[in-house]
Amino acid sequence: MSKQLTSRVIAASEQLLAAEAEKKSVAALTDTYENLTIDEAYEIQLKGIQQKIEAGDRIAGKKIGLTSVAMQELLGVDQPDYGHLLASMEVENAETVSSSTLFQPKVEGEIMFVLKKGLKGPSVTAEEVMEATDYIMPSLEIVDSRITDWKIKLPDTIADNASCGLFVLGKEKFSPADMDLAGIEMKLYKNGEHVNTGYGKDVLGHPATCVAWLANKLYEFGGELEAGEVILSGALSAAVVAEPGDRFTAEFTQLGKVEVSFN
């Protein structure tokens, strides 16, 4: 991250924070700020996160976005991104979320990692991630966008904290040792109806590859993965729109299920 932020990075960050506070979505930043770069987008994201920390929140972990072909096609991008998970974003398993606090939520199933030791790029491998992992859990991410109608390009979603909304963790912890994470199957249900299926191999070939990508990407901005942080490794299938009254359940082979409802 640059030592001195430009005026448009500061303005864009304040615009997104105001949108969240007032619950009024904004036009795509890539339409407002000409030639907005990916580096600028991460600076916008980091500035917003820092302000939330200064206001009393804390970082609970990281999320990796756009790791599957399904999600990349949905949003028209060709590479992953990452965002920050804050303590205020966590929702208990099977809890009901108020739709009034969100903009345009969608739900996706993911495999969550917690590390027992930190990892620092720039050359972290998937094997090193597996060795450093304390446990994994089934999870749901509720993605959301402060950008009107999800009309986003890659810099927009990065600036908007990788379109993060909330996250839900399962109840049981599992050791990844001798577990075929690439072969894990996830079935997502909406109101009891099966809506899509994904596999661990659908996120860059293996969920640990995604975590390694994150460690190496964070290095570019002077960051690293820390022991104990929650890491959402990426959506195993396309995100599904959530509306008041909906209930979502993700069932994972080997990992059990995780669910959330909306009112």
PAVEX-32744 format. One line per 4 residues: number of its first residue (from 0); their letters; for each residue x, y, z of N, C-alpha, C. Coordinates in pm, 1 decimal, m for minus. Layout:
BEGIN
NUM = A = X/Y/Z/X/Y/Z/X/Y/Z ~ ...
***
This chain:
BEGIN
0 = MSKQ = 85.6/m119.7/0.0/0.0/0.0/0.0/89.0/124.6/0.0 ~ 53.7/220.4/m78.8/136.9/339.9/m87.7/134.5/416.5/43.3 ~ 241.1/491.3/67.9/250.4/563.8/194.5/152.5/680.7/198.1 ~ 128.6/741.1/83.0/37.9/855.3/79.3/m75.4/826.9/m18.6
4 = LTSR = m197.0/827.0/31.2/m311.5/795.1/m52.5/m348.1/914.7/m140.1 ~ m392.7/883.6/m260.6/m435.7/990.0/m350.1/m573.2/1039.9/m309.1 ~ m609.0/1156.1/m357.9/m738.3/1215.3/m322.0/m853.4/1128.6/m369.5 ~ m838.6/1060.5/m483.4/m952.0/981.4/m530.6/m964.5/849.0/m455.8
8 = VIAA = m854.9/796.3/m405.2/m863.7/678.5/m318.8/m938.3/714.1/m190.8 ~ m905.6/828.0/m133.9/m973.0/873.3/m11.6/m1120.5/899.4/m38.7 ~ m1150.6/965.8/m148.9/m1289.5/998.2/m182.8/m1371.6/872.0/m206.8 ~ m1314.6/774.1/m277.5/m1386.6/650.3/m306.2/m1412.7/571.1/m179.0
12 = SEQL = m1314.2/568.1/m89.8/m1331.7/498.1/37.0/m1443.8/561.1/118.7 ~ m1443.8/694.1/126.2/m1548.2/764.1/200.2/m1685.5/742.3/136.1 ~ m1688.3/732.4/4.1/m1813.3/708.7/m67.4/m1872.8/572.6/m30.3 ~ m1788.7/470.0/m23.4/m1837.1/337.1/12.2/m1880.1/329.8/158.2
16 = LAAE = m1804.8/394.3/246.4/m1841.8/395.6/388.3/m1974.5/467.1/409.3 ~ m1996.2/576.4/336.2/m2123.0/649.2/345.5/m2237.5/566.0/291.2 ~ m2213.0/494.7/182.6/m2316.2/409.0/124.1/m2361.6/303.6/225.1 ~ m2265.2/244.1/295.6/m2298.3/142.9/394.8/m2373.0/203.4/513.1
20 = AEKK = m2328.4/319.2/557.9/m2391.4/383.3/673.7/m2534.1/427.9/642.6 ~ m2554.6/478.2/522.4/m2685.1/530.8/482.6/m2771.6/428.0/410.5 ~ m2711.3/312.6/382.1/m2776.4/205.1/305.5/m2832.6/257.3/173.2 ~ m2748.7/330.1/103.1/m2780.6/379.9/m30.8/m2665.9/341.4/m123.1
24 = SVAA = m2693.5/251.2/m216.2/m2588.6/203.4/m304.6/m2537.7/315.2/m394.8 ~ m2418.6/295.1/m448.0/m2353.7/396.3/m531.4/m2321.7/337.9/m668.6 ~ m2298.4/425.1/m763.4/m2259.6/382.4/m897.8/m2121.4/317.1/m893.4 ~ m2093.3/235.6/m992.3/m1964.2/169.0/m999.5/m1850.2/270.3/m990.6
28 = LTDT = m1752.1/240.3/m907.2/m1638.7/330.2/m892.9/m1561.0/341.5/m1023.9 ~ m1562.1/235.3/m1102.9/m1491.9/238.6/m1231.0/m1559.0/332.8/m1330.7 ~ m1684.0/367.6/m1304.7/m1750.9/469.3/m1387.3/m1720.4/609.4/m1336.0 ~ m1701.3/620.7/m1205.6/m1677.5/751.1/m1142.2/m1531.5/793.5/m1152.0
32 = YENL = m1440.3/696.9/m1135.4/m1297.3/726.6/m1133.4/m1231.3/658.5/m1253.7 ~ m1192.1/737.5/m1349.1/m1139.5/685.5/m1475.3/m1012.2/602.9/m1453.1 ~ m1007.0/487.7/m1520.0/m889.3/399.9/m1516.6/m849.2/360.0/m1374.3 ~ m948.4/330.7/m1292.5/m921.3/286.4/m1155.9/m843.7/154.8/m1160.2
36 = TIDE = m729.9/150.5/m1094.0/m644.8/31.5/m1099.8/m674.8/m64.4/m985.0 ~ m626.4/m186.8/m1000.5/m642.9/m286.1/m895.5/m568.0/m244.3/m769.1 ~ m448.8/m188.0/m785.0/m374.5/m141.0/m667.7/m450.5/m31.0/m593.7 ~ m508.2/62.8/m668.6/m588.3/168.2/m605.8/m708.1/107.0/m534.0
40 = AYEI = m768.6/5.3/m596.0/m886.5/m58.5/m536.3/m852.7/m121.3/m401.7 ~ m737.1/m186.8/m392.7/m696.6/m243.9/m264.1/m667.2/m133.9/m162.1 ~ m613.5/m23.0/m206.5/m590.0/88.9/m114.6/m722.6/143.1/m60.7 ~ m823.7/149.0/m147.6/m956.9/192.9/m105.0/m1011.4/96.5/m0.3
44 = QLKG = m1000.5/m32.7/m28.9/m1048.9/m133.7/65.0/m978.4/m122.4/199.3 ~ m845.0/m114.6/196.8/m767.6/m111.5/320.8/m795.8/13.3/403.3 ~ m818.7/124.2/336.1/m851.9/246.6/409.3/m986.0/232.2/480.9 ~ m1082.9/173.0/412.6/m1213.4/152.4/473.9/m1206.4/58.9/593.2
48 = IQQK = m1130.0/m49.3/579.5/m1114.6/m144.7/689.6/m1046.4/m77.8/808.2 ~ m944.8/2.6/781.4/m874.0/71.2/888.9/m967.6/163.3/966.2 ~ m1056.2/231.8/894.6/m1151.3/321.1/962.7/m1247.1/241.2/1050.8 ~ m1286.4/123.1/1005.4/m1376.0/40.7/1086.5/m1305.8/m11.4/1211.0
52 = IEAG = m1178.4/m44.0/1195.9/m1100.7/m88.0/1311.9/m1087.1/25.3/1412.8 ~ m1060.1/144.1/1362.5/m1048.2/260.4/1451.0/m1179.7/291.3/1521.7 ~ m1291.5/249.4/1459.2/m1423.4/271.7/1518.8/m1462.0/161.5/1616.9 ~ m1374.0/59.8/1633.3/m1398.2/m41.0/1735.4/m1415.2/m183.7/1686.5
56 = DRIA = m1421.5/m205.7/1556.5/m1432.6/m341.5/1504.4/m1294.1/m406.4/1506.2 ~ m1287.6/m533.5/1471.8/m1156.2/m600.0/1464.7/m1156.0/m700.4/1349.6 ~ m1038.4/m727.1/1297.0/m1025.8/m822.2/1187.3/m1036.3/m964.5/1242.0 ~ m1128.3/m1043.0/1184.0/m1145.1/m1182.6/1223.2/m1074.8/m1275.4/1125.6
60 = GKKI = m1047.4/m1226.4/1005.3/m982.4/m1309.4/905.8/m988.7/m1248.0/767.4 ~ m979.9/m1334.3/666.0/m980.4/m1290.4/527.3/m1076.1/m1377.1/445.9 ~ m1119.4/m1323.8/333.9/m1198.3/m1402.0/239.4/m1132.2/m1395.0/103.1 ~ m1138.3/m1504.6/32.2/m1088.3/m1508.9/m104.4/m1209.6/m1515.1/m195.5
64 = GLTS = m1213.8/m1427.9/m292.8/m1327.6/m1423.0/m383.2/m1289.1/m1458.8/m525.0 ~ m1388.9/m1496.0/m602.6/m1372.0/m1517.5/m746.7/m1267.8/m1624.6/m777.1 ~ m1271.1/m1734.4/m700.5/m1175.5/m1843.1/m721.8/m1230.6/m1952.3/m813.0 ~ m1360.8/m1952.1/m834.9/m1420.5/m2054.7/m920.6/m1457.2/m1995.6/m1055.6
68 = VAMQ = m1458.4/m2081.5/m1157.2/m1500.2/m2038.2/m1291.0/m1642.8/m1983.8/m1284.5 ~ m1728.2/m2047.6/m1202.6/m1867.9/m2005.2/m1191.4/m1878.5/m1860.4/m1145.6 ~ m1801.7/m1825.0/m1042.1/m1809.5/m1688.6/m990.1/m1741.3/m1589.4/m1083.5 ~ m1631.7/m1630.7/m1146.5/m1564.4/m1540.8/m1240.1/m1654.2/m1509.6/m1359.4
72 = ELLG = m1725.2/m1610.8/m1406.5/m1818.1/m1589.0/m1518.2/m1935.6/m1502.6/m1475.2 ~ m1983.7/m1523.1/m1353.1/m2097.7/m1446.3/m1303.7/m2067.2/m1297.5/m1301.1 ~ m1943.5/m1262.9/m1262.4/m1906.9/m1122.2/m1249.4/m1815.8/m1073.1/m1361.3 ~ m1786.9/m1159.7/m1455.4/m1709.5/m1115.5/m1571.4/m1567.3/m1075.3/m1540.5
76 = VDQP = m1499.2/m1152.7/m1453.0/m1359.4/m1123.6/m1418.9/m1274.4/m1247.4/m1445.2 ~ m1142.3/m1230.1/m1441.9/m1053.7/m1340.1/m1477.3/m946.4/m1369.8/m1372.6 ~ m963.9/m1320.7/m1249.7/m867.1/m1349.4/m1144.1/m934.4/m1337.8/m1007.5 ~ m877.0/m1402.3/m904.4/m934.8/m1392.3/m769.9/m912.4/m1253.8/m709.3
80 = DYGH = m973.9/m1232.2/m594.9/m946.6/m1113.4/m515.0/m958.3/m1152.7/m368.2 ~ m932.6/m1057.8/m279.1/m949.7/m1089.0/m137.6/m1011.0/m970.3/m64.8 ~ m1069.8/m1000.9/50.4/m1126.5/m897.7/136.0/m1103.1/m934.2/281.4 ~ m1144.8/m846.0/370.3/m1126.0/m865.7/514.0/m1257.5/m905.3/580.7
84 = LLAS = m1249.2/m1002.6/669.8/m1362.8/m1040.7/752.6/m1348.1/m969.4/886.9 ~ m1453.6/m901.1/927.7/m1453.8/m832.8/1056.8/m1538.3/m911.4/1156.8 ~ m1508.2/m894.5/1283.3/m1581.6/m966.6/1387.9/m1731.2/m939.6/1379.1 ~ m1767.4/m818.1/1340.1/m1909.4/m781.2/1331.0/m1983.4/m851.4/1218.1
88 = MEVE = m1909.7/m917.6/1129.3/m1971.5/m985.8/1014.7/m2012.7/m1128.9/1044.8 ~ m1967.9/m1183.6/1156.7/m1994.6/m1325.6/1182.7/m2138.3/m1348.2/1229.9 ~ m2200.3/m1450.8/1174.1/m2337.0/m1491.2/1207.2/m2331.3/m1634.4/1259.0 ~ m2403.9/m1664.1/1365.5/m2404.6/m1799.9/1419.7/m2475.0/m1895.7/1323.3
92 = NAET = m2429.8/m2020.6/1324.3/m2491.9/m2123.0/1241.3/m2641.9/m2133.9/1271.8 ~ m2722.9/m2136.6/1165.7/m2869.1/m2149.1/1173.1/m2938.5/m2023.1/1224.7 ~ m2864.4/m1914.1/1237.2/m2923.9/m1788.1/1282.3/m3003.4/m1722.9/1168.9 ~ m3090.5/m1630.2/1205.6/m3167.3/m1554.2/1107.2/m3108.7/m1414.8/1092.5
96 = VSSS = m3086.7/m1374.2/969.2/m3026.5/m1244.9/937.6/m3135.3/m1148.3/891.1 ~ m3125.8/m1023.8/935.1/m3221.1/m922.4/890.5/m3180.5/m868.9/753.6 ~ m3266.7/m885.6/655.9/m3238.1/m837.3/520.1/m3227.8/m685.6/515.9 ~ m3285.7/m618.6/615.8/m3285.3/m472.4/617.2/m3146.0/m415.6/637.7
100 = TLFQ = m3053.3/m500.0/685.6/m2916.7/m453.4/708.5/m2827.1/m473.8/586.0 ~ m2883.1/m535.9/482.4/m2804.4/m570.1/364.1/m2855.6/m496.4/240.9 ~ m2779.2/m501.3/134.2/m2815.5/m433.8/9.5/m2880.4/m531.2/m88.1 ~ m2802.4/m622.0/m142.2/m2849.2/m717.5/m242.7/m2773.7/m849.2/m222.6
104 = PKVE = m2805.7/m918.3/m112.5/m2726.4/m1034.3/m70.7/m2742.7/m1157.1/m160.2 ~ m2633.1/m1234.3/m164.8/m2631.2/m1363.8/m230.3/m2555.3/m1459.3/m139.4 ~ m2586.6/m1588.4/m151.0/m2528.6/m1687.5/m60.4/m2445.5/m1788.7/m139.1 ~ m2331.2/m1826.3/m80.9/m2245.3/m1925.9/m143.7/m2181.2/m2013.3/m36.2
108 = GEIM = m2155.0/m2139.4/m70.7/m2092.6/m2233.0/21.2/m1942.3/m2240.0/1.5 ~ m1867.1/m2246.5/111.9/m1721.4/m2245.4/105.5/m1661.0/m2335.4/213.5 ~ m1534.4/m2369.3/195.6/m1457.7/m2441.2/297.2/m1371.5/m2339.3/371.3 ~ m1385.1/m2336.0/503.1/m1314.7/m2238.4/585.2/m1190.7/m2301.1/648.7
112 = FVLK = m1079.7/m2226.4/648.2/m954.6/m2269.9/708.6/m922.2/m2183.8/830.4 ~ m861.9/m2245.6/931.1/m795.6/m2172.2/1038.4/m655.0/m2228.8/1050.1 ~ m555.3/m2140.9/1047.1/m415.9/m2183.6/1052.4/m365.5/m2194.4/1196.4 ~ m273.5/m2288.4/1218.0/m209.7/m2299.4/1350.4/m78.9/m2221.9/1354.0
116 = KGLK = m31.2/m2182.0/1235.1/84.8/m2095.3/1228.0/70.3/m2002.7/1108.3 ~ 132.4/m1886.6/1116.9/119.3/m1788.2/1011.7/191.4/m1828.5/883.8 ~ 151.2/m1766.4/773.7/214.8/m1789.9/645.2/242.3/m1655.9/578.2 ~ 363.5/m1641.7/526.3/401.7/m1517.2/461.6/456.9/m1546.0/322.7
120 = GPSV = 405.4/m1473.0/221.6/450.5/m1488.6/84.1/592.4/m1441.1/66.7 ~ 644.0/m1443.9/m55.8/568.3/m1448.8/m181.5/560.2/m1585.2/m248.4 ~ 605.6/m1694.0/m182.4/612.3/m1822.2/m252.9/550.3/m1936.4/m173.0 ~ 442.4/m1907.7/m99.1/372.4/m2009.6/m21.4/307.1/m2110.1/m115.9
124 = TAEE = 313.7/m2239.0/m83.9/253.5/m2344.4/m165.1/130.3/m2403.1/m96.0 ~ 50.5/m2475.7/m172.7/m66.6/m2542.8/m116.8/m25.3/m2644.9/m11.5 ~ 86.6/m2710.5/m33.7/136.6/m2809.0/62.6/169.5/m2742.2/195.9 ~ 228.4/m2625.8/189.4/259.6/m2551.8/312.0/132.2/m2508.2/383.7
128 = VMEA = 29.8/m2472.8/306.9/m98.7/m2436.4/366.7/m157.0/m2555.2/442.9 ~ m154.7/m2672.3/381.5/m209.8/m2791.2/447.5/m133.5/m2822.0/576.2 ~ m2.5/m2807.9/573.3/78.6/m2833.7/692.7/50.8/m2731.6/802.6 ~ 17.3/m2608.8/762.7/m4.1/m2501.1/859.9/m147.8/m2493.9/910.7
132 = TDYI = m237.5/m2573.0/852.5/m379.7/m2564.3/888.1/m409.7/m2635.4/1019.1 ~ m477.8/m2566.7/1107.9/m521.6/m2623.4/1235.5/m647.6/m2706.9/1214.3 ~ m748.2/m2646.0/1150.3/m872.5/m2717.5/1121.2/m949.2/m2647.5/1009.6 ~ m1046.6/m2718.6/954.7/m1136.6/m2662.6/854.8/m1280.3/m2680.0/901.8
136 = MPSL = m1371.2/m2600.9/844.4/m1513.5/m2607.4/877.7/m1595.9/m2576.5/753.5 ~ m1720.9/m2624.2/749.8/m1810.0/m2580.3/643.2/m1853.6/m2436.9/671.7 ~ m1877.5/m2359.8/568.0/m1917.5/m2220.8/590.5/m2006.3/m2169.7/477.5 ~ m2075.3/m2062.1/507.2/m2151.0/m1986.0/408.7/m2097.7/m1843.6/409.9
140 = EIVD = m2083.3/m1787.0/293.0/m2056.8/m1643.4/285.8/m2179.3/m1576.5/226.5 ~ m2221.3/m1468.2/289.9/m2328.8/m1385.2/235.7/m2260.0/m1267.7/168.9 ~ m2244.7/m1276.1/37.6/m2180.6/m1166.4/m34.2/m2283.0/m1055.5/m55.6 ~ m2235.7/m933.7/m62.9/m2323.4/m817.9/m76.7/m2245.1/m709.8/m149.5
144 = SRIT = m2314.3/m616.8/m208.8/m2245.1/m511.6/m284.4/m2306.1/m376.1/m256.1 ~ m2219.0/m281.5/m227.6/m2262.2/m143.4/m211.6/m2273.8/m74.4/m347.2 ~ m2238.3/m145.7/m454.4/m2248.0/m93.6/m590.1/m2384.1/m129.1/m647.6 ~ m2454.4/m34.3/m702.4/m2590.6/m54.1/m751.4/m2599.9/m168.9/m851.8
148 = DWKI = m2693.9/m260.4/m824.4/m2728.7/m370.5/m915.5/m2612.2/m463.5/m948.8 ~ m2511.9/m469.5/m863.0/m2397.7/m558.1/m886.6/m2329.3/m528.7/m1020.3 ~ m2338.9/m406.5/m1067.6/m2275.9/m371.3/m1195.8/m2130.0/m335.8/m1170.2 ~ m2049.8/m440.3/m1152.4/m1913.2/m421.9/m1106.2/m1810.8/m481.8/m1201.0
152 = KLPD = m1693.3/m420.8/m1197.5/m1574.5/m477.2/m1259.4/m1480.3/m514.7/m1144.9 ~ m1369.4/m578.9/m1177.2/m1280.5/m627.1/m1071.5/m1238.1/m517.9/m972.8 ~ m1196.9/m398.6/m1016.1/m1159.6/m296.0/m917.7/m1275.9/m254.9/m826.5 ~ m1400.2/m261.6/m877.7/m1515.7/m225.3/m795.1/m1532.7/m321.1/m678.9
156 = TIAD = m1529.6/m450.9/m708.1/m1551.2/m547.6/m600.3/m1434.4/m547.7/m502.4 ~ m1311.6/m528.6/m551.9/m1196.7/m521.5/m460.3/m1211.9/m402.7/m365.6 ~ m1241.7/m286.7/m420.2/m1257.4/m166.1/m337.5/m1367.3/m184.6/m234.1 ~ m1472.2/m257.3/m273.1/m1587.2/m281.3/m186.5/m1563.9/m403.7/m97.7
160 = NASC = m1440.6/m418.8/m50.4/m1402.1/m528.9/38.2/m1439.2/m664.7/m20.4 ~ m1412.7/m680.4/m149.6/m1440.0/m805.7/m220.1/m1587.1/m845.1/m206.9 ~ m1673.0/m744.5/m204.7/m1819.3/m765.6/m197.5/m1858.3/m852.3/m78.1 ~ m1791.8/m831.0/33.5/m1820.7/m910.2/152.9/m1939.3/m851.7/229.6
164 = GLFV = m2021.0/m940.6/283.1/m2133.0/m898.2/366.3/m2121.1/m958.9/505.1 ~ m2154.0/m1089.0/514.6/m2150.1/m1162.0/640.8/m2093.8/m1301.4/615.3 ~ m2061.7/m1373.4/722.5/m2019.5/m1512.4/705.9/m2074.1/m1598.1/819.7 ~ m2098.7/m1724.9/787.5/m2157.6/m1820.1/881.2/m2067.0/m1942.5/887.2
168 = LGKE = m2031.2/m1986.3/1005.7/m1945.9/m2103.5/1022.4/m2025.0/m2219.8/1079.3 ~ m1987.6/m2341.2/1037.9/m2051.8/m2460.5/1091.8/m2017.2/m2480.5/1238.4 ~ m2063.0/m2591.2/1294.5/m2042.4/m2614.8/1437.3/m1921.1/m2702.3/1467.5 ~ m1883.4/m2790.1/1373.3/m1775.9/m2885.0/1399.8/m1646.8/m2846.6/1329.3
172 = KFSP = m1535.0/m2876.0/1394.7/m1403.1/m2853.2/1337.6/m1347.1/m2986.4/1288.8 ~ m1278.2/m2984.1/1174.2/m1225.4/m3106.0/1115.7/m1077.5/m3089.7/1082.6 ~ m1000.5/m3194.1/1107.7/m860.7/m3194.5/1066.3/m855.2/m3225.7/916.8 ~ m777.0/m3148.3/839.9/m768.1/m3174.9/696.7/m671.7/m3288.9/663.1
176 = ADMD = m603.6/m3341.2/763.7/m506.7/m3448.2/740.2/m576.2/m3569.9/679.6 ~ m518.5/m3621.6/573.7/m572.2/m3739.9/504.4/m712.4/m3717.1/449.1 ~ m752.4/m3590.9/433.1/m884.0/m3559.8/376.4/m866.5/m3510.9/233.1 ~ m950.9/m3557.6/144.9/m945.4/m3516.3/4.3/m1027.6/m3389.1/m13.7
180 = LAGI = m964.2/m3274.4/11.0/m1039.2/m3148.2/3.2/m1086.2/m3118.4/m137.5 ~ m1008.9/m3156.5/m238.2/m1050.3/m3132.1/m376.8/m1175.3/m3211.7/m411.5 ~ m1192.6/m3325.7/m345.8/m1306.8/m3410.9/m376.7/m1431.6/m3383.4/m295.2 ~ m1424.0/m3291.3/m199.1/m1543.0/m3258.8/m119.8/m1653.9/m3204.4/m209.8
184 = EMKL = m1773.7/m3256.5/m192.5/m1890.1/m3208.9/m268.1/m1976.0/m3121.2/m179.0 ~ m2020.5/m3009.1/m231.9/m2109.5/m2918.3/m159.3/m2239.1/m2903.2/m238.3 ~ m2350.0/m2929.8/m173.1/m2481.0/m2907.2/m234.4/m2547.9/m2791.6/m161.2 ~ m2591.6/m2692.3/m237.6/m2656.9/m2575.0/m179.8/m2806.6/m2584.5/m201.0
188 = YKNG = m2881.8/m2564.3/m91.9/m3027.6/m2571.4/m95.5/m3087.0/m2436.3/m57.5 ~ m3189.8/m2395.6/m129.7/m3264.5/m2274.5/m99.1/m3408.8/m2314.6/m72.1 ~ m3451.6/m2290.5/51.0/m3587.1/m2328.3/93.6/m3614.4/m2475.6/66.5 ~ m3512.3/m2558.5/91.7/m3526.5/m2702.5/76.1/m3506.3/m2753.8/m65.0
192 = EHVN = m3491.7/m2665.6/m160.5/m3474.5/m2706.0/m300.1/m3327.6/m2697.2/m339.1 ~ m3277.0/m2803.3/m398.7/m3137.5/m2805.8/m441.4/m3118.6/m2707.3/m556.7 ~ m3024.4/m2610.6/m541.4/m3006.2/m2507.5/m643.8/m2873.9/m2520.9/m719.3 ~ m2768.5/m2570.8/m654.4/m2645.5/m2596.9/m728.3/m2551.2/m2685.1/m647.4
196 = TGYG = m2447.8/m2731.4/m715.1/m2348.9/m2821.0/m655.7/m2209.2/m2773.3/m692.8 ~ m2116.5/m2786.0/m599.7/m1977.9/m2751.6/m627.8/m1885.1/m2848.4/m558.2 ~ m1759.4/m2845.5/m599.0/m1659.0/m2936.3/m542.7/m1534.6/m2857.0/m502.4 ~ m1456.4/m2914.2/m411.7/m1333.2/m2848.1/m370.0/m1240.6/m2818.2/m486.3
200 = KDVL = m1242.7/m2902.7/m586.6/m1155.9/m2882.8/m703.4/m1198.9/m2763.0/m788.4 ~ m1319.5/m2710.5/m762.2/m1370.4/m2599.4/m843.7/m1307.6/m2465.4/m807.4 ~ m1231.1/m2460.2/m698.9/m1164.8/m2334.8/m661.2/m1014.6/m2348.9/m683.9 ~ m969.3/m2305.0/m798.7/m828.3/m2311.6/m839.1/m769.7/m2452.3/m828.6
204 = GHPA = m856.6/m2553.5/m839.6/m811.6/m2692.1/m835.8/m807.5/m2753.3/m697.8 ~ m794.9/m2668.2/m594.7/m786.6/m2717.8/m456.1/m801.4/m2598.0/m362.2 ~ m882.2/m2610.2/m255.5/m900.5/m2496.5/m162.9/m770.0/m2443.7/m103.9 ~ m673.2/m2532.6/m77.6/m546.1/m2486.9/m20.0/m467.2/m2402.1/m118.8
208 = TCVA = m487.0/m2425.7/m248.2/m422.6/m2341.6/m349.8/m472.9/m2198.2/m338.3 ~ m600.2/m2184.5/m305.7/m658.5/m2050.6/m287.5/m595.9/m1979.4/m168.3 ~ m577.4/m2052.0/m60.2/m517.4/m1992.7/59.7/m372.4/m1953.0/31.5 ~ m302.7/m2036.6/m44.6/m164.7/m2003.0/m82.8/m163.1/m1877.2/m169.3
212 = WLAN = m258.3/m1868.1/m263.4/m268.6/m1746.5/m346.2/m286.6/m1623.9/m257.4 ~ m372.0/m1636.5/m155.7/m398.6/m1523.8/m65.7/m272.3/m1482.0/8.4 ~ m199.4/m1578.4/62.0/m76.1/m1546.1/134.6/21.3/m1471.6/44.8 ~ 30.7/m1515.1/m78.7/124.1/m1451.9/m171.8/74.8/m1315.5/m218.6
216 = KLYE = m55.8/m1299.1/m232.5/m112.0/m1169.4/m270.5/m96.3/m1069.1/m157.7 ~ m119.9/m1112.7/m35.8/m105.0/m1022.6/79.4/37.3/m969.2/89.6 ~ 133.4/m1049.9/50.4/273.4/m1008.3/56.1/296.3/m882.2/m26.4 ~ 223.1/m869.4/m138.4/237.1/m752.2/m225.2/198.6/m623.6/m153.3
220 = FGGE = 116.3/m636.4/m49.6/68.2/m518.9/23.6/122.9/m515.2/166.6 ~ 230.2/m591.4/187.8/294.8/m589.3/318.5/222.7/m668.2/425.1 ~ 133.4/m759.3/384.1/56.8/m836.8/480.9/92.2/m984.0/480.2 ~ 35.5/m1057.7/573.4/55.9/m1202.0/581.3/m62.2/m1266.9/652.3
224 = LEAG = m71.7/m1398.6/641.0/m176.5/m1472.3/710.3/m129.5/m1503.8/851.6 ~ m218.5/m1484.1/947.1/m181.7/m1504.3/1086.7/m253.7/m1624.9/1145.2 ~ m190.5/m1690.2/1238.8/m250.9/m1804.6/1307.8/m380.1/m1761.2/1375.7 ~ m481.1/m1845.9/1365.3/m608.1/m1819.0/1431.7/m709.7/m1742.8/1350.2
228 = EVIL = m667.9/m1682.8/1237.8/m762.9/m1609.5/1154.3/m852.7/m1704.9/1076.0 ~ m976.8/m1662.4/1056.1/m1070.6/m1734.2/969.8/m1036.6/m1701.0/824.6 ~ m1026.6/m1803.3/740.2/m999.7/m1780.5/597.9/m1105.2/m1853.3/516.0 ~ m1188.9/m1778.0/447.4/m1286.7/m1836.5/356.3/m1217.0/m1857.2/222.3
232 = SGAL = m1212.1/m1983.6/176.4/m1126.0/m2018.2/63.5/m1188.8/m2001.1/m73.6 ~ m1314.0/m1957.4/m80.1/m1374.2/m1929.6/m210.3/m1500.3/m2010.8/m235.1 ~ m1592.2/m1951.9/m310.6/m1721.2/m2014.9/m338.7/m1704.6/m2137.7/m427.0 ~ m1765.5/m2248.3/m386.5/m1757.0/m2371.9/m463.6/m1855.1/m2373.7/m580.3
236 = SAAV = m1950.8/m2282.0/m580.2/m2047.1/m2271.5/m690.4/m2097.4/m2128.4/m696.9 ~ m2178.7/m2099.0/m796.3/m2228.3/m1962.5/m815.0/m2313.5/m1917.9/m696.2 ~ m2302.4/m1788.9/m661.1/m2381.7/m1731.8/m552.1/m2528.9/m1726.0/m591.9 ~ m2617.7/m1743.9/m492.4/m2762.3/m1746.4/m516.5/m2827.9/m1630.9/m441.8
240 = VAEP = m2915.0/m1558.7/m510.0/m2982.6/m1442.2/m452.0/m3063.5/m1481.7/m328.9 ~ m3051.4/m1399.7/m223.6/m3125.6/m1422.0/m99.0/m3226.9/m1309.8/m79.1 ~ m3349.0/m1347.9/m41.5/m3455.8/m1251.5/m15.6/m3520.9/m1283.7/118.5 ~ m3594.9/m1187.1/176.6/m3661.7/m1213.3/303.8/m3747.9/m1339.5/296.6
244 = GDRF = m3736.5/m1424.0/398.3/m3812.0/m1548.5/401.9/m3734.2/m1668.8/352.4 ~ m3618.5/m1645.8/292.2/m3539.0/m1756.1/238.6/m3456.5/m1824.4/347.3 ~ m3436.7/m1953.9/328.3/m3348.4/m2032.3/415.3/m3249.6/m2107.9/326.4 ~ m3121.8/m2100.4/359.9/m3017.5/m2165.9/282.1/m2946.0/m2270.1/367.1
248 = TAEF = m2918.6/m2384.3/306.9/m2841.1/m2489.5/371.3/m2735.6/m2538.6/273.1 ~ m2612.8/m2547.9/318.4/m2506.1/m2607.5/238.2/m2465.1/m2737.4/306.0 ~ m2471.7/m2846.3/230.9/m2433.6/m2977.2/282.1/m2304.1/m3021.4/214.8 ~ m2202.6/m3051.0/295.9/m2070.9/m3089.2/246.7/m2043.3/m3235.4/281.1
252 = TQLG = m1994.1/m3313.2/184.6/m1945.3/m3445.7/220.2/m1824.4/m3426.9/311.3 ~ m1812.8/m3509.4/410.6/m1704.3/m3511.0/509.8/m1715.8/m3400.6/615.7 ~ m1788.4/m3292.1/586.5/m1788.5/m3175.9/677.3/m1925.1/m3143.9/739.6 ~ m2031.2/m3207.5/694.4/m2162.7/m3176.2/749.2/m2226.0/m3056.0/683.0
256 = KVEV = m2310.1/m2984.7/757.0/m2386.3/m2875.3/695.1/m2376.0/m2746.4/774.7 ~ m2416.4/m2637.7/709.0/m2421.1/m2506.5/770.2/m2540.4/m2435.3/707.2 ~ m2610.7/m2353.2/785.5/m2731.6/m2290.4/731.6/m2754.2/m2149.6/786.9 ~ m2839.7/m2075.9/716.7/m2875.7/m1940.4/756.7/m3011.6/m1906.2/696.9
260 = SFN = m3087.5/m1821.2/765.8/m3218.2/m1777.0/717.2/m3219.9/m1624.3/710.5 ~ m3315.6/m1570.5/635.5/m3330.5/m1426.3/618.5/m3473.5/m1386.2/651.8 ~ m3487.7/m1269.8/716.7/m3622.2/m1216.7/739.7/m3630.6/m1073.5/690.0
***
